[in-house]
């Protein structure tokens, strides 16, 4: 095998709680993760000359993304080759679709797909757990992005419990143009005053396949802080609900808002509204994805 093509799926947090700040600066979290059909596509190819090279088929659409050694794809490939030395080198080409700096784990998903793809390309047969142990050194979301599906995520995000598949739903994503600093959001989160999401209720909704209960408990402890930087998050949520969303919430540290629908036509209509009102290239219709 000389090359392999692999998908890197986006994710949302159906519910996200932060429990405390650890002495090392990380935060202990408890959240429900769900992967989406929206994905980047990576093609990994062996090359005779040593080294790692990286290119993007649509780099002009992502001017804020560095395609150098800082990129998580490059860092994941370097980590792999340091752990499992190879002859020759690797070229990785990406067709990127997941918005960057959006709270959708686009970078983490690309890193996860790189590790999984190299494992297959070179026949290393590293286990899921071995890949996740490598991945967590790149970022707390990478182990989940290796696993995919519906999962309870704890610790700093690396302690994963697979869950029954969440109800199959359409998902509309809308990203404000204004960015949100993840560091700012976590540094300004007041855990004593914040309203903590009911993670157990959301878990129960998934385990009982109860769509209405799940949508009632979409919640993100980081959202109020993010809204101080980007009030547009709240405006987008209200508009999505006006288009029939069963529930809407911000994903991760933001600023992307997701909304859930059982009616695919309603989801398309909502996304088209935003596309026609200044969100060109920043509104998407996708579905929940299970590996």
Beta strands, then each sheet from edge to edge (+ up, - down):
strand 1: 3-21
strand 2: 27-47
strand 3: 51-56
strand 4: 89-95
strand 5: 150-154
strand 6: 159-162
strand 7: 170-174
strand 8: 219-220
strand 9: 247-250
strand 10: 257-261
strand 11: 283-287
sheet 1: 3+ 4+ 2- 1+ 8+
sheet 2: 3+ 4+ 2- 5+ 6-
sheet 3: 9+ 10- 7+ 11-
end
